[in-house]
Amino acid sequence: MSATVILVVAAAWLGIGLVLSLVLGRRGHDPFSWFLLGLMLGPFAIALAVDSWRHEKPPSARRAVAAAGADGGQTVDVLVGFDGSADSLAALSAAVDMLGTRLGRLTLATVIPYDGGLEAERDSRAALDRQARLMTGLTPSLEVVRGHPATALSAEADAGGYELVAIGTRGAGRSHLFGSAASELARACKVPVLLVGAA
């Protein structure tokens, strides 16, 4: 094989890894894992990606909750997108401070990729538990949901009957490489969204 053919094949495999990483990362999968899979398997990874895409489960509507505020609008139920970043802490504080005694049900939700394993779910649950223990006078519900952050939080807010979603403007981790989940959520969510930055 000539050096040109080897270079073209290597570039194609790298391109497949990058495309899979971007496309599936935007859909709520772990982008780094798909990049590596694309590098290792090349075009064969496309079949796995299509299968994974087809078997994505939408965030579950596991409960039907009557919208809070049915008691005359006295309380507001809040879903906080929490990833441990300074901005998500600021969003939590802002929602609690802003609503004060009007705060109804409070839920902290962390979003993990569809293909995040049990360890990712366990770590996320532990981080939520740590944050809940730090909150004096409040006992929030804790949720770990899967998918793309904006889509998963929007579906969770809708399914749970929340009246406000609070989220930091910048999240933790690599997610900022694939666009702002906060701005996507603000555009797509049917529930009002409070965007808060740590600064």
C-alpha positions in Angstrom: 0.0 0.0 0.0 1.2 3.4 -0.8 1.7 6.1 1.8 -1.2 8.1 0.3 -3.7 5.2 0.7 -2.6 4.7 4.3 -3.0 8.4 5.0 -6.5 8.5 3.4 -7.7 5.4 5.4 -6.2 6.9 8.6 -7.9 10.2 8.0 -11.2 8.5 7.2 -11.1 6.5 10.5 -10.2 9.7 12.4 -13.1 11.5 10.7 -15.5 8.7 11.6 -14.4 9.0 15.3 -14.9 12.7 15.3 -18.3 12.6 13.6 -19.6 9.9 15.9 -18.3 11.8 18.9 -20.1 15.0 17.8 -23.3 13.5 16.6 -23.8 11.1 19.5 -22.5 13.6 22.0 -25.2 16.0 21.0 -27.8 13.2 21.5 -26.8 12.6 25.1 -24.1 9.8 24.7 -20.6 10.0 26.0 -18.7 11.7 23.2 -15.2 10.5 24.3 -16.3 6.9 24.3 -17.7 7.2 20.8 -14.6 8.9 19.5 -12.5 6.0 20.8 -14.9 3.5 19.4 -14.8 5.3 16.0 -11.0 5.3 16.0 -10.8 1.6 16.9 -13.6 0.2 14.6 -13.8 2.9 11.9 -16.8 2.3 9.6 -17.9 -0.7 11.7 -18.7 1.7 14.5 -21.3 3.4 12.4 -23.5 0.3 12.7 -23.2 0.4 16.5 -24.0 4.1 16.5 -27.1 3.6 14.4 -28.2 0.8 16.7 -27.5 2.9 19.8 -29.4 5.8 18.3 -32.4 3.6 17.5 -32.5 2.2 21.1 -32.4 5.5 22.8 -35.1 5.7 25.4 -36.7 9.1 25.9 -36.6 10.4 29.5 -39.3 8.5 31.3 -42.5 10.1 32.3 -42.4 7.9 35.4 -44.9 9.9 37.3 -47.7 12.2 36.7 -47.6 15.0 39.2 -50.3 17.6 39.5 -48.9 21.0 38.9 -47.9 22.7 42.1 -49.5 26.0 42.8 -53.0 24.4 42.6 -53.4 25.8 46.1 -53.8 29.3 44.8 -50.3 29.8 43.5 -48.6 29.9 46.9 -45.7 27.7 46.1 -43.4 27.1 43.1 -42.0 23.7 42.3 -38.4 23.9 41.1 -36.1 21.5 39.2 -32.4 22.4 39.5 -30.0 21.0 36.9 -27.1 20.2 39.1 -23.6 19.0 38.0 -21.5 20.2 40.9 -20.2 23.2 39.0 -20.0 26.7 40.5 -22.7 27.8 38.2 -25.1 25.0 39.1 -24.5 25.9 42.8 -25.3 29.5 42.0 -28.5 28.4 40.2 -29.6 26.4 43.2 -28.9 29.3 45.6 -30.6 31.8 43.3 -33.8 29.8 43.0 -34.0 29.1 46.8 -33.2 32.8 47.7 -35.5 34.2 45.0 -38.5 32.1 46.0 -38.0 32.0 49.8 -41.1 30.8 51.5 -42.8 30.3 48.1 -40.5 27.4 47.3 -42.5 24.3 46.9 -41.0 21.0 45.8 -37.3 21.2 45.1 -35.5 18.6 43.0 -31.8 18.4 42.2 -31.3 16.5 38.9 -28.0 15.4 37.3 -27.9 14.3 33.7 -25.6 11.5 32.6 -25.0 10.1 29.1 -27.3 7.3 27.9 -24.2 5.0 27.8 -22.9 6.1 31.2 -22.6 3.0 33.2 -23.7 2.1 36.7 -20.5 3.7 38.1 -21.5 7.1 36.5 -25.0 6.8 38.0 -23.6 5.8 41.4 -21.1 8.8 41.4 -23.8 11.2 40.3 -26.1 10.0 43.0 -23.3 10.4 45.6 -22.7 13.9 44.5 -26.4 14.7 44.8 -26.5 13.2 48.3 -23.5 15.2 49.4 -25.2 18.4 48.2 -28.5 17.6 49.8 -26.8 17.0 53.2 -25.2 20.5 52.9 -28.6 22.2 52.5 -29.9 23.2 55.9 -33.7 23.4 56.3 -34.4 21.9 52.9 -34.9 18.3 51.9 -34.7 18.2 48.1 -35.6 15.2 45.9 -32.7 13.8 43.9 -32.9 12.5 40.4 -30.3 11.0 38.0 -31.6 11.2 34.4 -30.0 10.0 31.2 -29.6 11.7 27.8 -28.6 15.1 26.5 -28.8 17.6 29.3 -31.2 20.1 27.7 -33.5 17.4 26.4 -33.5 15.3 29.6 -34.1 18.3 31.9 -36.9 19.6 29.7 -38.6 16.2 29.7 -38.1 15.8 33.5 -39.6 19.3 34.1 -42.6 18.5 31.9 -43.2 15.0 33.3 -42.7 16.2 36.9 -45.0 19.2 36.7 -42.3 21.7 37.7 -43.0 25.4 37.3 -39.4 26.5 37.1 -36.1 25.0 35.9 -32.9 26.6 37.3 -29.6 25.8 35.6 -26.1 27.3 35.6 -24.9 29.0 32.4 -21.8 26.9 32.3 -21.6 23.3 33.3 -18.8 21.0 34.5 -16.9 18.6 32.3 -16.6 18.4 28.5 -20.2 19.3 27.7 -19.3 22.9 26.8 -17.5 21.5 23.7 -20.8 20.5 22.3 -22.8 23.7 22.8 -24.5 25.3 25.7 -27.0 23.0 27.4 -28.3 26.1 29.2 -29.2 28.1 26.1 -30.7 25.0 24.4 -32.8 24.4 27.5 -34.0 28.0 27.6 -35.0 27.8 23.9 -36.7 24.4 24.0 -38.2 24.0 27.5 -42.0 24.6 28.0 -41.3 25.5 31.6 -39.7 28.9 32.5 -35.9 28.6 32.8 -33.7 30.6 35.3 -30.2 30.9 33.9 -27.6 31.8 36.5 -23.8 32.3 36.3 -21.4 32.0 39.2 -20.0 35.4 38.5 
